[in-house]
Amino acid sequence: MPRMIDLDPSVYDSDNYIVLDLEFDGHPRDKDGKVVLGVTYQNGVYALWEGGELLPYRPTSTNATESDLDGFSGHPQTTVSGGMYDLVERVTQVCSSGGFLVAHNAVAELGWLAKYGLDLRQVVVYDTMLGEWVLQAGMPAHQGQLSLEGMATRRSVGVKSEWTTVLFNGVKASEIPYSALVERCSNDVLLTAKSFKLQLLELKIKSIRAKEQDQKLKSKSSYGPIAPDINPNEEATAEPKSLAAKQHHSLVAVQFCRSMMTPMLVDMQREHLLLDKALVDSEYQKATARREEILRALYTMTGGININSRPQLANYVYGTLGFTCTAKTESGAPSV
């Protein structure tokens, strides 16, 4: 049974997490696919991990002096923290002690870790790419909007190294100069680590605002005002851990559920599964019927507007319901 099933979104409030970025050639399923190196960030400390196939394994020196320490990793120069099996052990230790793994597009990292023995049922994940998708309400994103660089740039936490990005254009990771590869990987893991906390806070704030809007909508209901079930001011100033009981109704919960599916998706990619056609058809019919039911309810509630019409929907939201328009399209029309 996956460990995440027994948890709730409040696990993300813990400081017990490890951020990971891997540089690799190909795909875990490829015979010639290989991890070149990886960088982790945990409690303010970086660590460098080598794949072991393309680069020599160099055990950490036990007699290095402080002057020998590398400014990037804090480890002796020309040494690493370990290989991929050691990295899997580190990630396992973090997750088994109540922590979680942070990565951008975690499917890639989990796929490689699973190849080296990580038990996907025990890993807890926070995927920052999925976090961006949740903040976009699942709507199609502009090109690059879900990328690590796009996510980091919007939060002003830094940019990807331009010259290493040029090097990586159409070139395998194993063909990149070692120092450039380390620079790229360490920069990526730092951008992910910085963006993670800001993104989590943004998910919480957006959830509070959504609840406030929900109360306004309920107060305008044809059934009359409905007593609020939350105090937005109290929630906005509360400590994050005190909100654990309420987070299962928030965008953090959506992010948690999406991230919870990531290890399962990786497992499906490694072990191909066939769907039951009859069961899929049955569920499809149920979902289609439910969709039609919702559309009929919306038609009645809105007085028969075409919800696919942006102008009609905008007039209903900002005119009939009285919400304030905070964004407009390029043509100057209210955005909905």
C-alpha positions in Angstrom: 0.0 0.0 0.0 1.5 3.4 -1.0 2.6 5.4 2.1 1.1 8.6 0.8 -2.4 7.1 1.2 -2.0 7.2 5.0 -0.9 10.8 5.0 -2.5 14.2 4.4 -1.4 17.5 2.8 0.0 18.8 6.1 3.1 16.6 5.5 4.3 19.4 3.2 4.6 21.7 6.2 7.5 19.6 7.5 11.1 20.8 7.0 12.2 17.2 6.5 12.5 17.1 2.7 15.2 16.6 0.1 15.3 18.4 -3.3 16.7 16.4 -6.2 17.7 17.1 -9.8 19.3 14.5 -12.1 21.1 14.8 -15.4 20.9 11.8 -17.6 21.0 10.3 -21.1 17.8 8.7 -22.5 15.1 7.0 -20.5 15.2 4.4 -17.6 13.7 1.9 -20.0 16.4 2.4 -22.6 19.2 -0.2 -22.6 21.8 2.6 -23.1 20.0 5.1 -20.8 22.3 6.3 -18.0 22.3 8.8 -15.1 25.4 11.0 -15.4 25.1 12.8 -12.1 22.6 14.3 -9.6 22.5 17.1 -7.0 20.4 17.1 -3.8 19.7 20.0 -1.5 18.7 19.2 2.1 18.7 21.5 5.2 20.8 24.1 3.3 23.4 21.5 2.3 24.2 20.4 -1.2 25.4 16.9 -2.2 26.8 15.6 -5.4 26.0 12.1 -6.7 27.5 10.3 -9.7 25.8 7.8 -11.9 28.6 5.3 -11.8 28.4 4.2 -15.4 30.0 7.1 -17.3 32.1 8.6 -14.5 34.4 6.9 -12.1 33.1 6.5 -8.6 35.2 8.5 -6.2 34.6 7.8 -2.5 34.7 10.7 -0.1 38.1 11.4 1.3 38.5 11.0 5.1 41.6 13.1 5.5 40.7 16.3 3.6 41.4 19.7 5.2 39.0 22.6 5.2 41.0 24.3 2.4 40.3 21.2 0.2 36.5 21.6 0.5 34.6 22.6 -2.6 32.6 25.8 -2.2 29.6 24.3 -4.1 29.1 21.0 -2.2 31.0 21.4 1.0 32.6 18.0 0.2 36.3 17.5 -0.6 37.2 18.5 -4.2 37.1 15.7 -6.8 34.9 13.7 -4.5 31.2 13.0 -4.3 28.7 11.9 -1.7 28.2 8.6 -3.4 26.6 6.8 -6.3 23.0 6.2 -7.4 22.5 3.4 -4.9 23.7 5.7 -2.1 21.3 8.3 -3.4 18.4 5.9 -3.2 19.3 5.0 0.3 19.4 8.8 1.2 15.9 9.4 -0.3 14.6 6.3 1.4 15.9 7.5 4.8 14.2 10.9 4.3 10.8 9.4 3.4 10.9 6.7 6.0 11.5 9.3 8.7 8.3 11.2 7.7 9.8 13.4 5.0 9.3 13.8 1.3 11.1 14.3 -2.0 10.8 17.5 -4.0 11.5 17.6 -7.8 10.4 19.4 -10.9 8.7 16.9 -13.2 9.3 14.2 -10.6 8.4 11.4 -13.0 11.9 11.6 -14.5 13.7 11.4 -11.2 11.5 8.7 -9.8 11.9 6.6 -12.9 15.7 6.6 -12.5 15.6 6.1 -8.7 13.2 3.1 -9.2 15.7 1.6 -11.6 18.3 1.7 -8.9 16.0 0.1 -6.3 13.8 2.8 -4.8 10.5 1.4 -3.4 7.9 3.6 -5.1 5.3 2.6 -2.5 7.2 4.3 0.3 8.2 7.6 -1.4 6.2 10.8 -0.7 6.5 13.4 -3.5 6.0 17.1 -4.1 6.2 17.9 -7.8 6.7 21.6 -8.5 5.6 21.2 -12.1 2.3 19.8 -10.9 2.0 22.7 -8.5 2.2 25.1 -11.4 -0.5 23.1 -13.2 -2.7 23.3 -10.1 -2.2 27.0 -9.8 -3.3 27.3 -13.5 -6.5 25.4 -12.5 -5.6 22.7 -15.0 -6.0 25.0 -17.9 -3.7 24.7 -20.9 -0.5 26.6 -20.1 1.4 28.9 -22.4 4.6 27.5 -23.8 7.3 27.2 -21.1 4.8 28.2 -18.3 5.2 24.9 -16.5 9.0 24.7 -17.0 11.5 25.1 -14.2 12.8 28.3 -15.7 9.3 29.8 -16.2 8.3 28.8 -12.6 11.5 30.3 -11.1 11.4 33.5 -13.2 7.8 34.3 -12.2 8.9 34.1 -8.5 12.1 36.0 -9.1 14.2 33.3 -7.4 16.7 33.1 -10.3 17.2 31.9 -13.9 18.8 28.9 -15.5 22.4 29.2 -16.5 22.3 30.6 -20.1 25.6 29.2 -21.3 25.0 25.6 -20.0 21.5 25.8 -21.5 23.2 26.5 -24.9 25.5 23.6 -24.3 22.6 21.2 -23.6 20.8 22.1 -26.9 20.7 18.8 -28.7 23.7 17.4 -26.7 23.7 14.4 -24.4 24.4 15.1 -20.7 27.4 12.7 -20.9 29.0 14.9 -23.6 28.8 18.1 -21.6 32.0 19.1 -19.7 31.8 17.9 -16.2 32.1 21.3 -14.5 29.3 22.7 -16.7 27.1 19.7 -15.9 27.6 20.2 -12.2 26.8 23.9 -12.6 23.6 23.3 -14.5 22.4 20.6 -12.1 23.2 22.5 -8.9 21.5 25.6 -10.3 18.4 23.6 -11.2 18.1 22.1 -7.8 18.5 25.5 -6.1 15.8 27.0 -8.3 13.5 24.1 -7.4 14.2 24.4 -3.7 13.5 28.2 -3.7 10.4 27.9 -5.8 8.9 25.0 -3.8 8.3 27.1 -0.6 6.9 30.1 -2.4 4.7 27.9 -4.5 3.3 26.1 -1.5 2.5 29.4 0.2 0.8 30.6 -3.0 -1.4 27.5 -3.1 -2.5 28.2 0.5 -3.2 31.9 -0.1 -5.1 31.2 -3.3 -7.2 28.6 -1.4 -8.1 31.2 1.2 -9.2 33.7 -1.5 -11.2 31.0 -3.2 -13.1 30.3 0.0 -13.8 34.0 0.4 -15.2 34.1 -3.1 -17.2 31.0 -2.4 -18.9 32.7 0.6 -19.8 35.7 -1.6 -21.3 33.3 -4.2 -23.3 31.5 -1.4 -24.6 34.8 -0.1 -26.0 35.6 -3.5 -27.7 32.2 -3.8 -31.4 32.2 -4.6 -31.9 30.3 -1.4 -30.6 33.2 0.6 -27.4 33.9 2.6 -25.6 30.9 3.9 -23.7 31.3 7.2 -19.9 31.2 6.5 -18.1 28.1 7.7 -14.7 29.8 7.9 -13.1 33.0 9.2 -10.8 34.2 6.4 -9.0 36.7 8.6 -8.4 34.1 11.3 -7.2 31.6 8.7 -4.9 34.0 6.9 -3.0 34.8 10.2 -2.9 31.2 11.6 0.2 29.1 11.7 0.5 26.8 8.7 0.4 23.6 10.9 -2.7 24.7 12.6 -4.5 24.6 9.3 -3.8 20.9 8.7 -7.4 19.9 9.4 -8.6 22.4 6.8 -6.0 21.7 4.1 -7.9 18.7 2.8 -10.3 21.2 1.2 -7.6 23.4 -0.3 -5.4 23.6 -3.5 -2.7 22.0 -1.4 -4.9 18.9 -1.2 -5.2 18.9 -5.0 -1.5 19.2 -5.3 -1.0 16.4 -2.8 -3.4 14.1 -4.7 -1.7 14.8 -8.0 1.7 14.2 -6.6 0.5 11.1 -4.9 -0.3 9.7 -8.4 3.3 10.3 -9.6 4.9 7.2 -8.2 2.0 5.2 -9.5 2.4 6.7 -13.0 6.1 5.8 -12.9 5.3 2.3 -11.9 2.8 2.0 -14.8 5.5 3.3 -17.2 7.9 0.7 -16.0 5.4 -2.2 -15.9 2.9 -1.7 -18.7 -0.7 -2.2 -17.7 -3.8 -2.9 -19.9 -7.1 -1.3 -19.1 -10.4 -3.3 -18.8 -12.3 -2.0 -21.8 -15.7 -2.9 -20.4 -15.0 -1.1 -17.2 -13.6 1.9 -18.9 -16.7 2.1 -21.1 -18.9 1.9 -18.1 -17.0 4.6 -16.2 -17.1 6.8 -19.3 -20.8 6.5 -19.6 -21.2 7.5 -15.9 -18.9 10.5 -16.3 -20.7 11.6 -19.5 -24.1 11.4 -17.7 -22.7 13.3 -14.7 -21.3 16.0 -17.0 -24.7 16.4 -18.7 -26.4 16.7 -15.3 -24.0 19.4 -14.3 -24.5 21.3 -17.5 -28.2 21.2 -17.1 -27.9 22.5 -13.6 -25.6 25.4 -14.7 -28.1 26.2 -17.5 -30.9 26.5 -15.0 -28.8 28.4 -12.4 -27.5 31.0 -14.9 -30.8 31.6 -16.6 -29.8 29.8 -19.8 -26.6 31.5 -20.8 -24.0 29.7 -23.0 -21.2 29.0 -20.6 -18.9 28.5 -23.6 -19.4 32.1 -24.6 -16.8 34.3 -22.9 -18.9 37.5 -23.1 -22.0 35.8 -21.7 -20.0 34.2 -18.9 -18.3 37.4 -18.1 -21.6 39.3 -18.0 -23.0 36.7 -15.6 -20.0 36.6 -13.3 -19.2 40.3 -13.1 -22.7 41.6 -13.8 -25.3 39.2 -12.3 -23.2 37.9 -9.5 -21.3 41.1 -8.9 -17.8 39.9 -8.7 -15.0 42.4 -9.3 -13.0 41.9 -12.5 -9.3 41.9 -11.7 -7.9 40.9 -15.1 -8.6 41.6 -18.7 -7.8 40.0 -22.0 -5.4 41.6 -24.6 -8.5 43.0 -26.3 -9.6 44.7 -23.1 -12.5 42.3 -22.4 -13.1 41.0 -18.8 -11.2 37.7 -18.3 -13.1 34.7 -17.2 
